[in-house]
């Protein structure tokens, strides 16, 4: 039985490699393996464990209900208090000058000064 399941999974793996939808082959292989290995009868559960789980579920539902009734979102208070929009920081160069300031300085600079700046930029970009 284990050998058959391995053989089937290996065949599905080969199909998956050439497929455009490999998940389908994987799902089908797992379904076939579950059907081959599963029994038709339902597994037996300990009634004590089942009742304990039911009690825990009931307790969790009560706690969830109490949290929902106590939260400010339930009363709508949080919706009215909007946070102020976050300010975007101005882009800056490494020395702290803003890009706008640099653009203004370049407009006022002479041709020689611009050439110096461009050569420094090229050297820093080349690193």
C-alpha positions in Angstrom: 0.0 0.0 0.0 2.8 2.4 0.9 4.7 1.4 -2.3 1.6 2.1 -4.4 1.2 5.6 -2.9 4.8 6.4 -3.5 4.5 5.1 -7.1 1.4 7.2 -7.7 3.1 10.3 -6.2 6.1 9.8 -8.4 3.9 9.6 -11.5 2.0 12.7 -10.5 5.4 14.5 -9.9 6.4 13.7 -13.5 3.1 15.1 -14.7 3.5 18.2 -12.6 6.9 19.1 -14.2 5.4 19.4 -17.7 2.1 21.0 -16.6 1.1 24.7 -16.6 -1.1 23.9 -13.5 1.0 21.7 -11.3 -1.1 22.3 -8.1 -4.0 20.4 -9.7 -1.9 17.2 -10.0 -0.6 17.6 -6.5 -4.1 18.0 -5.1 -5.4 15.0 -7.1 -2.4 12.8 -5.9 -3.2 13.7 -2.3 -6.9 12.9 -2.8 -6.0 9.5 -4.3 -3.6 8.8 -1.5 -6.2 9.8 1.2 -8.8 7.6 -0.5 -6.5 4.6 -0.8 -5.2 4.8 2.8 -8.4 5.9 4.5 -11.1 3.7 6.0 -14.8 4.1 5.4 -15.7 4.3 9.1 -15.3 7.5 11.2 -12.5 7.5 13.7 -13.6 7.0 17.3 -13.2 10.1 19.6 -13.0 10.1 23.3 -16.3 11.7 24.5 -14.4 13.4 27.5 -12.1 15.2 25.1 -15.0 16.2 22.9 -17.0 17.7 25.8 -13.8 19.4 27.0 -13.3 21.0 23.6 -16.9 22.1 23.5 -16.5 23.8 26.9 -13.4 25.6 25.7 -15.1 26.7 22.6 -18.0 28.1 24.5 -15.7 29.9 26.9 -13.7 31.4 24.0 -16.9 32.6 22.3 -18.0 34.3 25.5 -14.6 36.0 25.9 -14.8 37.2 22.2 -18.2 38.6 22.7 -17.1 40.5 25.8 -14.1 41.9 24.0 -16.2 43.0 21.1 -18.7 44.9 23.3 -15.8 46.6 25.2 -13.8 47.7 22.3 -14.0 51.4 21.1 -14.3 50.3 17.5 -17.7 48.7 18.3 -19.1 52.0 19.5 -17.7 54.0 16.6 -15.4 56.2 18.7 -12.3 55.2 16.8 -13.7 56.1 13.4 -14.2 59.7 14.3 -10.6 60.2 15.5 -8.5 60.2 12.3 -4.7 60.4 12.5 -3.2 63.5 10.9 -1.6 62.7 7.5 2.1 61.9 7.7 4.4 64.5 6.2 6.9 63.3 3.6 10.4 64.3 4.3 12.0 66.5 1.6 14.7 64.7 -0.4 18.1 65.8 0.7 21.6 65.4 -0.5 24.3 63.9 1.7 25.3 67.3 3.0 21.8 68.1 4.1 20.8 70.5 1.4 17.5 69.9 -0.3 17.2 69.0 -3.9 15.3 72.3 -4.6 18.1 74.3 -3.1 20.6 72.5 -5.2 18.6 73.2 -8.4 18.4 76.9 -7.5 22.2 77.0 -6.9 22.9 75.3 -10.2 20.7 77.8 -12.1 22.7 80.6 -10.6 26.1 79.0 -11.0 28.5 79.7 -13.8 29.5 77.3 -16.5 32.8 76.5 -14.7 31.1 75.8 -11.4 28.6 73.5 -13.1 31.4 71.6 -14.7 33.1 71.1 -11.3 29.9 69.8 -9.8 29.3 67.4 -12.7 32.8 66.0 -12.5 32.3 65.4 -8.7 29.0 63.6 -9.5 30.6 61.5 -12.1 33.4 60.5 -9.7 31.0 59.6 -7.0 28.8 57.6 -9.4 31.9 55.7 -10.7 32.8 54.4 -7.3 
